[in-house]
Amino acid sequence: MLPSSKTNTNLQLIVVVFAQFAGTSLWFAGNAILPELQALLKTTEFTSWITSAVQIGFIAGTLLYALLAIPDRFRATQVFLVSVMLAATVNVLWLFLPIHPATILASRFLTGFFLAGVYPVGMKIAADRFKPILGKAMGFLVGALVVGTAFPHLIRGLGTSLPYRSLMLSVSSLALVGGLLLIFLVPVSPIPSTKTRFRFQALHALFQPSAFRPAMLGYFGHMWEIYTLWAFLPALISYYQQHHPDTPVATSLWAFGAIGAGALGCIGGGYLALRMGSARVARALLVASGLCIILLPFLLKTSVAVFGIFLLVWGSSVAGDSPQFSTLVASHAAVENRGSILTLVTCIGFLITVISIQLMAWLVTQIGLSGWLFYILLPGPILGVLAMRSERS
């Protein structure tokens, strides 16, 4: 086991963050090769399903992992490694089979399913090992996820022409390297001496008064907003450009910048949490993102510089509260069920994103995109702030 010291703690945090980024990059690999997939399938009909399959698989996986208490019954680093190996394998499995929509969709679904043992379990590892600086550690972890989300937009914006097979194989290899580094360089935490069982009754218990309930509900409000904004950000930027035809705007690079700014919000919020507490940081960022929603229709009329800065502020605030909600849930959950609680809360949060995204998509088809349409995201920050009003830690 590595000796305990500040240097080793920092090294372990770096390893966990890298492993988290490498593993969750599997999630967004499909986004980076969408043009190639459309050409291979000779249709764009399955594009939205290719994107959504990972998310649906993740919801199914987190539910099963939580109900079976996998993150708490086994060593977290081992769960992470096995899950990332399986996710990396199914991520490239379709490359060796006849090209067919069902094969690709199954591959993406299973990739998301096994990522249930990567993203939430990575947070559990952080909660177990970095408790004195947990807000900061979570900031780096979620920041890594945000960078992974933005990365496909950077690839498109720079016009990278890496063959899709090479790209998929490279991402899977990177994920495996991250899992191996984690298990070799981060000491394992002990598991409870008695077997932990996370029964179905716990689903009901999540919505009963508890120490982590305010943060959980705040997280749900945050999730109503964030992924729908990310999903429709390129369309919003294109909408701005249509109304400012004389202003050159690189949609993909702008989307990368706005989403990627969330990593700065996560990391900056993590450092602020060490001084102010996670609850105050989370509430402040929820208020900031809610104000951005309110101001959006008016700022669509401003100059490109003002609008660009606005998107950076919104992107930073909309993601920056996420690690602090995870910190609060992890801190207040019972140790013996911490991994399962984090996994199940994440599961419900991502289910909320599916509902929000589908509602926005339906409204866009019915009435068209506009700045005012994004007001359907406003209940998320409002309800999140109300849920967190009594949280002081």
URZI-V169277 format. One line per field, one symbol per residue. ss: DSSP state (h for helix, s for strand, l for the rest). phi: phi as a letter, one per 20 degrees, with the letter a starting at -180 (. if undefined). psi: psi as a letter, one per 20 degrees, with the letter a starting at -180 (. if undefined). A space follows every 50 residues. Layout:
ss = ???
phi = ???
psi = ???
This chain:
ss = lllllhhhhhhhhhhhhhhhhhhhhhhhhhhhlhhhhhhhhlllllhhhh hhhhhhhhhhhhhhhhhllhhhhllhhhhhhhhhhhhhhhhhhhhhllll hhhhhhhhhhhhhhhhhlhhhhhhhhhhhlhhhhhhhhhhhhhhhhhhhh hhhhhhhllllllhhhhhhhhhhhhhhhhhhhhhhlllllllllllllll hhhhhlllllllhhhhhhhhhhhhhhhhhhhhhhhhhhhhhhllllllll hhhhhhhhhhhhhhhhhhhhhhhhhhlhhhhhhhhhhhhhhhhhhhhhhl lllhhhhhhhhhhhhhhhhhlhhhhhhhhhhhllhhhhhhhhhhhhhhhh hhhhhhhhhhhhhhhhhllllhhhhhhhhhhhhhhhhllllll
phi = .fffafffffffffffffffffffffgdffffdggfffffeladfegfff fegfffffffffffgffelgfdecfffffffffffffffffdgffdcgfb gfffffffffgfgfffedfffgffgfffdcgfcfgfffgfffgfffffff ggffgffemfdfgffffffffffffffffffffeddgfefdgfefecdef ffgffgdegbfefgfffffffgfgefffggfdfgffffffffecfedfce gfffffffffffffffffffffffednfffffffffffffffffeggeff eefffffffgffffffffdfegfffffffffeffgfdgfffgffffgfff fffffffffffffffecnebffffffefggfffffffefeece
psi = qqqprhghggghgggggghggggihhgjhhhhjgggghggikqjhjghhh ghhggghgggghgggghikgiiirphhgggggghggghghhihihjrpoq ghgghgghghghgiihjfghhhhggghhhlghkgggghghghhggghhgh ghhggghikpkpqhghgghgghgggggghghghhioqqqqqqhqpppnrh hhghhhjqprhigghghhhggghhgghggghjghhgghgghhimhioppo gghgggggghhhhhgggghghhhhgiqhgggggghggghghhghighhii irrhgghghghggghghhhhighhghggghhiqqgijgghggggggghgh hhhgggghgggghghgirqrhhhiiiihhfhghgghhjhipi.
